[in-house]
Amino acid sequence: MAFDALHDAGPTPAGGGDAYASTRARVERYFDGTATRAWEDLTSDAPVSGIRRTVRAGRDRMRAAMLDRLPRDLRGARVLDAGCGTGAKTAALAARGATVVAVDVSPKLLGIAAKRLDPAVSSRVSFRAADMFDPALGAFDAVVAQDSMIYYAAPELAGRLNALAPRAGRILFSLAPRTPLLMAMFWAGKAFPRADRSPAMVPHSAAALAPRLDGTLQEVERVTSGFYISTCLELCA
């Protein structure tokens, strides 16, 4: 197991300018600051509130939906866990035999993931504090990104995905769907001062996002569990 830092390299892809960098910085401050403990509890067996139990169940289902799209035997495959958080998906991928590059903007979450990883698979995992779209990470047979792309508007997201696609055999990622409820929550959240709220998720319509992408976008599964609502998507060349 390796745990190192890697910084952005190379030119900024189309659609990935200051708006992307600003949002990513807010995400890093949030998850490496006030949210670290809450995220550690949410992704463990620790007792949580009823609302958080629904979120935990939804995240578990989304992780399973993504893993179900990949072969059971991943020996010889190089996989990017983009926004790995506390590492549950990283551990599952490594257990299937994949060589996993587990990336997150939060060094604190990476530290939790490293501590939780089974030593039996640690030799196949490299943890990196990095931008998940950094071209210096190299090429992959698959990329999985669970709820780590939900903060970006369509132009920034599409530009980054199009730059990543040539280095990825397939990209599995989740976004908040553009439903009336989530749009109401999105606009309500904008009424609060930015310092008083977490980074806002940006609801997306898969049909509207697809024409911006270089490849075929497929909706795999929508997961709804209490306050957790997310759609698993797959982008293939």
N, C-alpha and C positions, 0 to 999 in steps of 0.2 A: 504494500500500500504506500502511495506517495501522496504528500500534501504540500502543494507549493502554490505560489502566486503567479499569475500570468496577466499581463495588461494588454489592452487593445493594441492591435497592430494593423498596419495597412490603411488604405483609404476608406472613408466612410461610404457604404453602399448607398445607392439611390434611395431616397425616402428615409434615410437614417441619420438626419442631421442633429441639430441642437435639441429638438423636441424629444428625440429618443434618448439622448445623453442625459437630459434633465430628468426625465421620468425614471431612468435607470438609477440615477443618483438618489432620488426619493425612495425608491424601492430598497436600495442598499441601506440607507439610514434607518428605515422602518424595521427591516428584518434583523439588522445588526444592532438595534437599539431596544426600544420599548417592547417589540413583539417577540423577542428571542425566547423568553420564558414561556409565554403563552403558546408559541409554536412548538416548543419542546414538549409541553404537556399534551397538546392536541395530537401530536404524532406518536404518543406513547400509550401505555395502558393506564395512565394516571386518571383519577376521577375528574370529570369535567361537567359543565352545566348541560341541561337537556338540549339547548340550542347547539352547543359545540359537539354533542354526541351525534347530531344529525349531520354536521359538517364532517366529522371524522368518518362516519359511515359513507357519506358521499365521496370523500376523497379515496377511501378504500376501494369503492366500486370503480371509480375512474382509473385508479392505478391498475386494477384487474383488467379493465377494458383495453388499456394500452398494451399490457403484457400479453393479452390474448391474441393480439394482432401479430406477435412475433413468434418465431419457432421456439419450441421447447428446448431444443438443443442449439445453443448459440456459440458453441466452441469454434474459434477461429474468427468470430465476428468482433468488430470494434464498434462500440455503441457510445453515443454521447447522451448522458443524462443531464439535460439542459435545465438548470434550476433545480438541483437535486434536493435542496432543503436538508432534512435530517436523514436522508439516505435510504428510505424503505425500498424505493424502486431500484436504486443502485445495488442493494444487497440481493434483490431478486434476480436482476440481470446477471450479476456475477455468479450466483448459484447455478445459473443455466450454462455457465462456461464462457460468457462474454468477457472481453477486455473492455472495461468501462472507464471512460473519462467523465468524472462526476464534477460538474461545474456549478458554482453558485456565487452570487455577488456578496453573500454574507459569510465572512470567515467564522463567525460564531456558530452558525448553523453547520458549516462544514466540520467544525470541531466536534459537534454532537454526532454527526454522521460517522466520522472516523471512529469515535469511541463505541458506537453501536455496531459497527461492522464485524461480522464473524471473522476471526483470524484465519479460518480455513480458506476464505476467498479473498483475503486482503491483498494478495500478490497480484490479483487481476484488476485492482481498482487504483485509480489515480485521482485524488481530490485536488481541485484547483479553484482558487479564488479568481474568477475571471468573468468576462463578458461571454455569455453563451454563444454569441454569434462571431466571436473572434476567429478570423481565418487561420491564425497561428495554431489553433487547436488541431488542424489537419482534416483528413477525410474519414468518413464513417460509413458503416454498412446500414446504420439506422440512428435516428435521433428521436429521443422521447423528451417531451417538455410538458409536464403536468402543471397547469395553472401558473406557469412562469411567464407567459406571453400575454396575460390578460390585462395588462396595464397600458398597452400601446395602441395608439390610433392606427387606422387602416394604412395610411401612407407609410408610416415608419415600419409597421409590422411587415407589410408586403415587401418593402425594399430589403429588409433584413432576411426574410425567408427566401427571396429570389437569389440573394447572394449566397445563402447557405445551401440551397438545393443542389448545386453541382458537386458539393462535397458530401452529400448524404444520399444513400440509396433510397431511403424513405424517411419522412418526417411525421411523427405522431405528436400532436399537440392539442391542447384544450383551450377553449375560449368561452367566455360568458355569452350565451345566446342573446340576441336582440329581442327580448320579450317585453311586453308592456310593463311588467313588474320591475324588471331589471333596469329598464330605461328610466322609470320613475325614481328608483333608488339612485341611479347615476346622477340625474339632475338635482335631486335633493341633496346629495353629497356635496355638490358644488356650492351650496349655500353656506357651508362651514369654512372658517379660515383654514388655509392649507396646513398650517402647523398643528391644527387640532384633529386632523384626520389621517387615516392611513392612505396610501396611494390608491386612487380610484381605479377600479376595474372599468374597462371600456367594452360594453356589449357590442357584439358583431353579428351581422347576418352572413352566413357562409355563402349564400348566393351573391351577395354584394362584394364579398372579399375575393371570390374565385376569379373574376376577370382581371384582377390585379396581379395574379400569380402566374408564374411560368411553370405550368404543370397541371395535373388533375387533382382537384380537391374533392375528397369524399367525406361525408358525414358518417361516422362510425356508430356513435351512441350518444344520446343525451341522458345525463344523470341528474335526477332531481331528488334531493334528500333534505327536507326542511329548508334551511337557509342556503344550502349548497345547490347551485344550479350551474352546470357546465356541460359543454359539448365536446366530445372527442372527435377530432378531425385527422385525416391522413392526406398528406401531400406527396404525390409521386410524380416523377418526371414524365 
